[in-house]
Amino acid sequence: MMAQYRRNSYALTFLVLAVLFSSLVLSVSTTGVVSVAQTQGQGATRLADVSPSIYNWGITGRPNMSEPFTVWANVTDDDLDLANVSVYVNGPNTTIHELMSYNGSLYVEDLDALLDAGTYDIYVTATDLANNTRVSRHEYIELQMETTTVVDPNITMPYVVASSLCIGLVACIVAYLYRQRQLAGST
């Protein structure tokens, strides 16, 4: 009877140790995959599901005058996993996608002048490591180009000078003939 009691006690001890060991191994192995949750009201919202916030953004410079300009944005992310902030410019014969750099307080990007006349759509996006993306409001820039005719002086100068000389010569001949007629009529 005593031998059977010892066998049962060894089996029970082994079972308890196995359960403790497996729970210890499972708790250590799942520590890296437990998601951070923030309780709000009755449900829980994972921070990884929250998109970055674009509080404000704007344009410095005069892109509608075909000059270089700067786009700036005030962007934050509550779970501190902001991956990138980008500026997009879409317009006639133009597609620009540039990553913005952080200057300590704002995200900024200097862009070249817009070249072709038309309407340009400019906006900012922010993406975090969980691939949550926030798109800002769209700003539309209308660029109108002045139409100027380029005159090549090597081609036009001989024609202009020659025609001006001819008109001047004709005017001088008409004036001489008029004067001669005036003088002939007074005698």
Stockholm file with secondary structure:
# STOCKHOLM 1.0

chainA/1-187         MMAQYRRNSYALTFLVLAVLFSSLVLSVSTTGVVSVAQTQGQGATRLADVSPSIYNWGITGRPNMSEPFTVWANVTDDDLDLANVSVYVNGPNTTIHELMSYNGSLYVEDLDALLDAGTYDIYVTATDLANNTRVSRHEYIELQMETTTVVDPNITMPYVVASSLCIGLVACIVAYLYRQRQLAGST
#=GR chainA/1-187 SS CHHHHHHHHHHHHHHHHHHHHHHHHHHHHTTTTCCCEEEETTEEEEGGGCCCEEEEEEEEECGGGTCCEEEEEEEECTTSCEEEEEEEEEETTEEEEEECEECSSSEEEEECCCCSSEEEEEEEEEEETTCCEEECCCEEEEECCCCCCCCCHHHHHHHHHHHHHHHHHHHHHHHHHHHHHHHHHHC
#=GC SS_cons         CHHHHHHHHHHHHHHHHHHHHHHHHHHHHTTTTCCCEEEETTEEEEGGGCCCEEEEEEEEECGGGTCCEEEEEEEECTTSCEEEEEEEEEETTEEEEEECEECSSSEEEEECCCCSSEEEEEEEEEEETTCCEEECCCEEEEECCCCCCCCCHHHHHHHHHHHHHHHHHHHHHHHHHHHHHHHHHHC
//
